[in-house]
Amino acid sequence: MALAEMFGVSNMKSFEHLALTVRKEKAVDFEGHDVYMPHADRINIPIKFISGENNECYLPSSTLKTYELLTKVNGPKYSRDVIKGYGHIDCIFGKNAVVDVFPKILEHLEQTAV
């Protein structure tokens, strides 16, 4: 199975945490407390949000919502790209990710290097 080769052994606690955030419909800590977004001012670093337009795991509308909130709180240090025709994992492992996605990541890293 290719997934085992790509990802190896996984910690089930991580999946439990991910499932909890899905049930809560927001990023929460492992105990379910809303500790991240009420402190959006602490996420004052340049971030490029990248999502495949067909991503059904993390909807592109979610990255837009986060992008807009962080920009409102911390100013215009964020950027966002929705990659046409791509799904969830496609942005990293997709056949053409090296052409369609990786240059966007590299550009962001070069622009924000300290």
C-alpha positions in Angstrom: 0.0 0.0 0.0 1.5 3.3 -1.1 0.2 5.3 2.0 2.3 3.2 4.4 5.4 3.9 2.2 4.7 7.6 2.0 3.7 8.2 5.7 5.1 5.3 7.7 3.8 4.7 11.2 1.3 7.3 12.5 0.5 8.3 16.0 -3.2 7.7 16.6 -3.3 10.5 19.2 -2.8 12.9 16.2 -5.8 11.5 14.4 -7.9 11.7 17.6 -7.0 15.4 17.9 -7.8 15.9 14.2 -11.2 14.2 14.7 -11.9 16.4 17.6 -11.3 19.6 15.6 -13.6 18.3 12.9 -16.4 17.6 15.4 -15.8 21.1 17.0 -15.7 22.7 13.5 -12.6 24.7 14.5 -9.0 24.4 15.6 -9.0 23.3 19.2 -6.3 21.9 21.5 -6.4 18.2 22.5 -8.8 18.8 25.3 -11.2 20.7 23.0 -10.5 24.2 24.2 -10.7 27.1 21.8 -7.2 28.4 22.4 -5.9 29.3 18.9 -8.2 31.7 17.0 -9.1 33.9 20.0 -5.4 34.8 20.0 -5.1 35.4 16.2 -2.8 38.3 17.1 -0.2 35.8 18.2 -0.2 34.3 14.6 1.7 37.4 13.4 3.9 35.7 10.9 3.7 35.5 7.1 1.7 32.5 6.0 0.8 31.3 2.5 -2.4 29.3 2.5 -2.6 26.8 -0.3 -5.6 24.6 -1.0 -6.7 22.5 -3.9 -10.0 23.7 -5.3 -11.4 20.2 -5.0 -10.2 19.7 -1.4 -13.0 18.1 0.5 -11.0 17.5 3.7 -10.1 21.2 4.3 -12.5 23.3 2.2 -11.0 26.2 0.3 -13.6 28.4 1.9 -12.0 27.5 5.3 -8.6 28.8 4.2 -10.3 32.0 2.9 -12.0 32.5 6.3 -8.7 32.0 8.2 -6.8 34.3 5.7 -9.4 37.1 6.1 -9.4 36.8 9.9 -5.6 36.9 10.2 -5.3 39.8 7.7 -7.9 41.8 9.6 -6.1 41.2 12.9 -2.4 41.4 11.8 -2.4 43.2 8.4 -1.4 42.1 4.9 1.3 39.6 5.6 -0.6 36.6 4.4 -1.2 35.2 0.9 -3.5 32.5 -0.4 -3.7 30.3 -3.5 -6.4 27.9 -4.6 -4.9 25.4 -7.0 -7.4 24.6 -9.9 -8.1 20.9 -10.3 -6.3 19.8 -7.2 -7.7 17.9 -4.2 -6.3 17.6 -0.6 -3.0 15.7 -0.8 -2.5 16.6 -4.5 -0.9 19.9 -3.6 2.1 17.9 -2.3 2.0 14.5 -4.0 0.1 15.4 -7.2 1.6 14.5 -10.6 2.1 18.2 -11.5 2.6 19.7 -8.1 6.3 20.4 -8.9 5.1 22.8 -11.6 1.7 24.0 -10.2 2.4 24.3 -6.5 6.0 24.1 -5.5 7.0 27.4 -7.2 4.3 29.1 -5.1 5.8 27.7 -2.0 9.3 28.6 -3.0 8.3 32.2 -3.9 6.7 32.6 -0.5 9.8 31.2 1.3 12.1 33.5 -0.7 9.9 36.6 -0.1 9.7 35.9 3.7 13.2 34.8 4.4 14.9 36.7 7.2 
